Amino acid sequence: MADLEWPVPAQPVLGDRDGALARAEYLLYRAAVGFVSHWPRPAQAAFVEVLARTAKALDARHSGAARGYVRQALGSRLDEAGVERTVLAAWKHLIGLTIEDARFNERVLGPELERHFDVELSADARRALDARSGGLFVVPHVGMWEAMPAIGAVLGFRPAYVVSRPPRNLPLSRFAQATREARGYRLIHRHGAIEGLMEVVEKGGWVGLMLDQRARGKTIVAPFFGRPAHCERSIPILVRRLKKPVVFGATYRTARPFHYRTVIDRVLWPEELSRLGPEAIASAINREMERQILVAPEQYFWLHDRYRKAPPLEASGAADPRRD
């Protein structure tokens, strides 16, 4: 996409931890993941199973956070054995995704990229594309989320940017940025992203946002799977100010290696949101992300402490979004 006009110049989106230890960690990570990514699929699956079970048992903090998150979102569907299976599935998905992502550029990028994706594009999504107005593109941490901007840019959601918080390891963050930007989009650093985000969208570009994790700093509280959670305060305000569509998409892994199902269906239009307050807009965005997650809960990043420091439901006065 060398001929594409980029509204915001390329910028480094890098971590702040360098030194001999950071470089050693980076080299070890590259060597280990690269080595396993070339194993036969049955050997990879066995490795992922063992590593996931070990991580689930030893990393009590993330596994405990996942149990609470899963119970909140899926408790009415699962018994405790089902909760444990889902927590294990989250570990397996994260590890498997990391291994698969190591060879994504090699196996998927190129003139036949679209053959790796079964795309479901709704009439609303096509309308948003045809308008050529630009907008926001919301993707939760479900499926092969790193692949979504790549296929989205090919489909026409471009120029495409993604707001990113880099890993703290400087060499790893440098490698990650180069790998991701080779997929046809650019990164905007999470810190101070608002100015760049607005410039991209106002000039007809698209900015990808991952809004399903706990926000920090100045936040608003809105329900996520029926429980109050800290959400980005700036995004609902920007949505009303920009008057651009908010598109929701997800790319799910399938049983076939390096083959994905991409669903871009729901669009929140400016006229739907213009009279809503920030909390109501955040709730509407959360409802759509919940829907995307429930398509494949075994492919979701449940290992995040989504409800940390959030008030109880009664204290917040928030409504359960599943009761609308």
TAFEN-V706728 format. One record per residue. RES is the residue in one small letter. PHI is phi in whole degrees, 0 to 359 (none if undefined). Layout:
res=RES phi=PHI
res=RES phi=PHI
This chain:
res=m phi=none
res=a phi=295
res=d phi=274
res=l phi=283
res=e phi=271
res=w phi=261
res=p phi=297
res=v phi=241
res=p phi=300
res=a phi=301
res=q phi=221
res=p phi=288
res=v phi=239
res=l phi=236
res=g phi=283
res=d phi=242
res=r phi=246
res=d phi=238
res=g phi=116
res=a phi=299
res=l phi=294
res=a phi=299
res=r phi=293
res=a phi=295
res=e phi=300
res=y phi=299
res=l phi=296
res=l phi=296
res=y phi=299
res=r phi=301
res=a phi=294
res=a phi=293
res=v phi=293
res=g phi=298
res=f phi=296
res=v phi=293
res=s phi=296
res=h phi=262
res=w phi=290
res=p phi=299
res=r phi=303
res=p phi=299
res=a phi=292
res=q phi=299
res=a phi=299
res=a phi=295
res=f phi=297
res=v phi=298
res=e phi=300
res=v phi=294
res=l phi=294
res=a phi=295
res=r phi=295
res=t phi=293
res=a phi=297
res=k phi=299
res=a phi=283
res=l phi=270
res=d phi=267
res=a phi=295
res=r phi=295
res=h phi=288
res=s phi=294
res=g phi=295
res=a phi=298
res=a phi=295
res=r phi=300
res=g phi=297
res=y phi=296
res=v phi=295
res=r phi=299
res=q phi=295
res=a phi=277
res=l phi=236
res=g phi=303
res=s phi=288
res=r phi=257
res=l phi=238
res=d phi=273
res=e phi=296
res=a phi=295
res=g phi=293
res=v phi=298
res=e phi=296
res=r phi=296
res=t phi=289
res=v phi=297
res=l phi=297
res=a phi=298
res=a phi=296
res=w phi=296
res=k phi=297
res=h phi=295
res=l phi=298
res=i phi=291
res=g phi=296
res=l phi=298
res=t phi=298
res=i phi=293
res=e phi=295
res=d phi=296
res=a phi=298
res=r phi=244
res=f phi=301
res=n phi=298
res=e phi=293
res=r phi=269
res=v phi=248
res=l phi=294
res=g phi=128
res=p phi=295
res=e phi=255
res=l phi=306
res=e phi=297
res=r phi=291
res=h phi=274
res=f phi=231
res=d phi=264
res=v phi=256
res=e phi=246
res=l phi=245
res=s phi=285
res=a phi=299
res=d phi=297
res=a phi=295
res=r phi=294
res=r phi=296
res=a phi=296
res=l phi=294
res=d phi=295
res=a phi=292
res=r phi=53
res=s phi=267
res=g phi=77
res=g phi=166
res=l phi=256
res=f phi=234
res=v phi=261
res=v phi=227
res=p phi=279
res=h phi=280
res=v phi=230
res=g phi=67
res=m phi=265
res=w phi=296
res=e phi=289
res=a phi=273
res=m phi=301
res=p phi=295
res=a phi=295
res=i phi=287
res=g phi=299
res=a phi=296
res=v phi=294
res=l phi=289
res=g phi=126
res=f phi=279
res=r phi=208
res=p phi=297
res=a phi=249
res=y phi=233
res=v phi=227
res=v phi=283
res=s phi=224
res=r phi=257
res=p phi=286
res=p phi=297
res=r phi=292
res=n phi=294
res=l phi=299
res=p phi=299
res=l phi=293
res=s phi=295
res=r phi=295
res=f phi=295
res=a phi=297
res=q phi=295
res=a phi=298
res=t phi=295
res=r phi=288
res=e phi=288
res=a phi=294
res=r phi=273
res=g phi=101
res=y phi=220
res=r phi=239
res=l phi=261
res=i phi=239
res=h phi=297
res=r phi=302
res=h phi=285
res=g phi=75
res=a phi=283
res=i phi=300
res=e phi=299
res=g phi=294
res=l phi=302
res=m phi=297
res=e phi=295
res=v phi=299
res=v phi=293
res=e phi=296
res=k phi=263
res=g phi=91
res=g phi=268
res=w phi=237
res=v phi=237
res=g phi=276
res=l phi=230
res=m phi=246
res=l phi=250
res=d phi=267
res=q phi=259
res=r phi=299
res=a phi=279
res=r phi=234
res=g phi=77
res=k phi=283
res=t phi=232
res=i phi=238
res=v phi=252
res=a phi=215
res=p phi=292
res=f phi=227
res=f phi=54
res=g phi=84
res=r phi=234
res=p phi=302
res=a phi=215
res=h phi=288
res=c phi=234
res=e phi=300
res=r phi=282
res=s phi=288
res=i phi=293
res=p phi=301
res=i phi=295
res=l phi=295
res=v phi=303
res=r phi=290
res=r phi=288
res=l phi=285
res=k phi=56
res=k phi=237
res=p phi=292
res=v phi=247
res=v phi=258
res=f phi=243
res=g phi=214
res=a phi=210
res=t phi=240
res=y phi=257
res=r phi=287
res=t phi=240
res=a phi=292
res=r phi=274
res=p phi=300
res=f phi=58
res=h phi=228
res=y phi=226
res=r phi=247
res=t phi=255
res=v phi=239
res=i phi=238
res=d phi=235
res=r phi=272
res=v phi=229
res=l phi=264
res=w phi=269
res=p phi=307
res=e phi=292
res=e phi=288
res=l phi=253
res=s phi=297
res=r phi=258
res=l phi=268
res=g phi=280
res=p phi=304
res=e phi=294
res=a phi=292
res=i phi=293
res=a phi=300
res=s phi=295
res=a phi=296
res=i phi=297
res=n phi=299
res=r phi=300
res=e phi=292
res=m phi=294
res=e phi=304
res=r phi=301
res=q phi=295
res=i phi=295
res=l phi=290
res=v phi=296
res=a phi=212
res=p phi=299
res=e phi=288
res=q phi=249
res=y phi=253
res=f phi=273
res=w phi=286
res=l phi=282
res=h phi=263
res=d phi=278
res=r phi=295
res=y phi=255
res=r phi=300
res=k phi=64
res=a phi=276
res=p phi=286
res=p phi=294
res=l phi=303
res=e phi=295
res=a phi=288
res=s phi=281
res=g phi=73
res=a phi=278
res=a phi=269
res=d phi=288
res=p phi=294
res=r phi=279
res=r phi=259
res=d phi=291
